[in-house]
Amino acid sequence: MNHTTAARGAAPPSSISPAAQPALAGGATAVPAPVALTVRQFRYDLLAFARNSQARFFTLALPVVFLLIFATVFGAKTVPLPGGVIHTSVYYVPGIVALGIIQAAVSNLAISVIAQRENGNLKRRRATPISAGVLVTARALTAVTVSLVMTGVLGAIGWLAYSAHIPAGHIAALVVTVLVGAASFAALGFALTTIIRGADSAQPIIAAITLPLYFISGIFLATTLLPGWLLNVASVFPVRPFQQALLAAYNPYSAGTGFAGHDLLVMAAWGIAGLLIAIRRFRWTPQS
């Protein structure tokens, strides 16, 4: 028998999708590896984000607007750092980077996942080989990718317009901080989807949580304008440690590597807690 001839009654391999090709031995369905599924889902999520003009504006354009406003209005003032002082315009660059990443990893992620759950898209995906772990990982990778782009855009504006330079020895600290922050806040974004029941209430609830944290964590107001006890309260939550870790990477007076180890641990702890909640309580169908 000619081995190049397809078996009678069987579809040629090229006509069967990789996700549904039967195994030749035993006839079992060959499910793609989780890594391959994650890559496919990641590409889909990234393309969906690129095509969503509203998501692009609030995630990419709005932080740029905030940076230009705050750095222009308060740029003439100075903020003390360990080792010296910096202009407020430089101070706002890492702060707005933190805001942009949180918008991408919490607000945009949670709102889109809740909308897909409520309109039945997640329920339909459940019939595919995509698991909750694949979905969470792919969305986290999308948030990390958008966060890196956001950091590059805001960092370039800060460098060109406000002389916000990153010391050469601190570049690794900045990249690691962005990666840890984006992944941790993405996990928290998924955790929020488990407690927000409807798409209509998603944006108000997320804004009610994040906006107060922005104000007390030094994102909108310099820490010199905030009382010490309020900063101590903010340090318990992940937004201020994220802002502080990014600011440490931008500190031109630091002789070290720019890593803020304690702040990174606080963010990672919140991220792990969010991930455990997301995995335990993730829902594919609308909540009643």
C-alpha positions in Angstrom: 0.0 0.0 0.0 1.2 3.5 -0.8 1.9 5.3 2.5 1.3 8.7 0.9 -2.4 7.8 0.3 -4.8 8.9 3.0 -6.7 6.1 4.6 -10.2 5.5 3.2 -12.9 7.4 5.0 -10.5 9.6 6.9 -10.1 13.3 6.2 -6.6 14.3 5.0 -4.5 15.7 7.9 -4.4 19.1 6.2 -8.1 19.5 6.4 -8.3 19.0 10.2 -7.4 21.8 12.6 -4.4 21.1 14.9 -6.8 21.4 17.9 -9.0 18.6 16.6 -6.7 16.1 14.8 -7.3 12.6 16.1 -4.3 10.7 17.4 -3.5 7.9 14.9 -3.0 5.4 17.7 -6.2 5.0 19.7 -8.3 7.7 18.0 -8.2 10.1 21.0 -8.4 13.8 20.4 -5.1 15.5 20.5 -5.4 18.7 22.6 -2.9 21.4 21.9 -0.3 22.0 24.6 -1.3 24.8 27.1 1.6 26.9 25.9 0.3 26.9 22.3 -3.2 27.7 23.5 -1.9 30.5 25.6 0.0 32.0 22.7 -3.1 31.9 20.5 -5.3 33.5 23.2 -2.6 36.1 23.8 -2.5 37.1 20.1 -6.3 37.3 20.1 -6.5 39.5 23.2 -3.7 41.8 21.9 -5.5 42.2 18.6 -8.8 42.8 20.3 -7.2 45.6 22.4 -5.6 47.2 19.3 -9.0 47.3 17.6 -10.8 48.8 20.6 -10.5 52.6 20.3 -12.0 53.3 23.8 -9.5 50.9 25.5 -6.6 52.4 23.6 -7.6 55.9 24.6 -8.1 55.2 28.3 -5.1 52.9 28.6 -2.5 54.7 26.4 -3.6 58.3 25.7 -5.1 59.3 29.0 -1.9 58.7 31.1 0.0 60.9 28.5 -2.6 63.6 29.1 -2.2 63.3 32.9 1.5 63.5 32.7 1.5 66.6 30.5 -1.0 68.3 32.9 0.6 67.5 36.2 4.2 68.0 35.0 3.3 71.4 33.5 1.2 72.6 36.5 3.5 71.5 39.3 6.8 71.1 37.4 8.5 74.2 39.0 8.4 72.6 42.5 10.8 70.1 43.9 10.4 66.8 45.8 12.9 65.4 48.2 14.4 61.9 47.6 17.1 60.0 49.4 20.3 61.8 48.5 18.8 65.0 47.0 15.8 66.6 45.4 14.2 66.3 41.9 11.8 68.5 40.0 8.1 67.6 40.4 7.9 67.1 36.7 10.4 64.2 37.0 8.6 62.9 40.1 5.4 62.6 38.1 6.9 60.4 35.3 7.1 57.2 37.4 3.8 58.0 39.1 1.9 58.3 35.9 3.7 55.2 34.6 2.2 53.4 37.6 -1.2 54.8 36.8 -1.1 53.7 33.2 -0.1 50.2 34.1 -2.8 49.9 36.7 -5.3 51.1 34.1 -4.2 48.5 31.7 -3.8 45.6 34.1 -6.9 46.3 36.3 -9.4 48.6 34.8 -9.2 47.6 31.1 -8.7 43.9 31.9 -11.5 43.6 34.5 -14.0 45.6 32.4 -13.4 43.6 29.3 -13.5 40.2 31.1 -16.8 41.1 32.8 -18.3 42.3 29.6 -17.4 39.0 27.8 -18.8 37.0 30.7 -22.0 38.9 30.7 -22.6 38.7 26.9 -21.9 34.9 26.9 -18.5 35.0 25.1 -16.7 33.3 28.0 -19.4 30.6 28.2 -18.9 29.8 24.5 -15.1 29.6 25.0 -15.6 27.1 27.8 -16.6 24.6 25.0 -13.1 25.0 23.5 -9.8 23.6 25.0 -9.1 27.0 26.6 -9.0 26.6 30.4 -9.3 29.3 33.0 -5.5 29.1 33.5 -4.9 29.8 29.8 -7.3 32.7 29.8 -5.8 34.3 32.9 -2.2 33.8 31.6 -3.0 35.2 28.2 -4.7 38.3 29.6 -1.8 38.8 32.0 0.6 38.7 29.1 -1.5 41.2 27.2 -1.4 43.5 30.3 2.4 43.1 30.5 2.9 43.9 26.8 0.7 47.0 27.0 2.5 48.0 30.2 5.9 47.8 28.5 4.6 49.9 25.6 3.1 52.4 28.1 6.4 52.6 30.0 8.3 53.3 26.8 6.0 56.0 25.7 5.8 57.8 29.0 9.5 57.3 29.6 10.4 58.9 26.3 8.1 61.9 26.9 9.6 62.3 30.4 13.1 62.1 29.0 12.5 64.5 26.1 10.2 67.0 27.7 11.2 67.0 31.4 14.8 65.5 31.5 13.6 62.5 33.5 16.6 60.3 32.9 16.9 56.8 34.2 20.4 56.0 35.5 22.0 53.3 33.4 22.4 51.0 36.3 18.7 51.2 37.2 17.3 50.0 33.8 17.0 46.4 35.1 15.2 47.6 38.2 12.7 49.6 36.1 12.0 46.6 33.8 11.6 44.1 36.7 9.4 46.6 38.6 7.1 47.0 35.5 6.9 43.3 35.0 6.1 42.5 38.6 3.7 45.3 38.8 1.8 44.5 35.6 1.5 40.8 36.5 0.4 41.5 40.1 -2.2 44.1 39.1 -3.4 41.8 36.3 -4.1 39.1 38.9 -5.9 41.7 41.1 -7.9 42.7 38.0 -9.0 39.1 37.6 -9.8 38.9 41.3 -12.1 41.9 40.9 -14.1 40.2 38.2 -15.1 37.6 40.7 -16.9 40.2 42.9 -18.3 42.6 40.3 -21.6 41.1 39.1 -22.5 43.2 36.1 -20.8 45.1 33.2 -22.7 48.3 34.0 -21.3 48.5 37.5 -17.7 47.5 36.6 -16.3 50.9 35.7 -17.8 52.8 38.7 -16.7 50.1 41.2 -13.1 50.0 39.8 -12.9 53.8 39.8 -14.2 53.9 43.4 -11.4 51.6 44.4 -8.5 53.0 42.4 -9.1 56.8 42.5 -8.7 57.1 46.3 -5.6 55.0 46.2 -4.1 57.2 43.5 -4.6 60.3 45.7 -3.2 58.8 48.9 -0.4 57.0 47.3 1.4 60.0 45.7 0.2 59.5 42.1 -1.7 62.8 41.8 -0.2 64.6 44.8 3.4 64.7 45.8 4.1 62.8 49.0 5.3 66.0 50.7 1.7 67.2 50.5 0.3 64.2 52.3 0.3 63.5 56.1 2.6 60.7 57.3 -0.2 58.6 58.7 -2.0 58.6 55.4 1.1 57.4 53.6 1.4 54.6 56.1 -2.1 53.5 55.3 -1.4 53.7 51.6 1.7 51.6 52.0 -0.4 48.6 53.0 -2.1 48.6 49.6 -0.2 47.8 46.3 -0.4 51.2 44.5 2.0 53.1 46.7 4.6 50.4 46.8 4.4 50.3 43.0 4.9 54.1 42.7 7.7 54.0 45.2 9.5 51.2 43.4 9.3 53.0 40.1 10.4 56.2 41.8 13.4 54.4 43.2 14.4 53.3 39.7 14.3 57.0 38.6 16.2 58.2 41.6 19.4 59.8 40.2 21.1 59.9 43.6 20.9 56.2 44.3 24.3 54.5 44.1 22.8 51.0 44.0 20.9 49.1 41.4 17.6 50.9 42.0 15.7 47.9 43.2 13.1 48.5 46.0 13.0 45.0 47.4 10.3 45.6 50.1 8.0 47.3 47.7 8.3 44.6 45.1 7.5 41.9 47.8 4.4 43.8 48.9 3.2 44.0 45.2 4.0 40.3 44.7 2.1 39.3 47.8 -1.0 41.2 46.6 -0.6 39.6 43.2 -0.4 36.1 44.6 -3.5 36.7 46.7 -5.3 38.1 43.7 -4.3 35.1 41.6 -5.5 32.6 44.2 -8.9 34.4 44.4 -9.2 34.5 40.7 -8.4 30.8 40.2 -10.7 29.7 43.0 -13.7 31.9 42.1 -13.4 32.4 38.3 -16.7 32.2 36.6 -17.4 31.5 32.9 -21.1 32.4 33.1 -23.0 35.6 34.3 -23.4 35.8 38.0 -27.0 35.8 39.1 
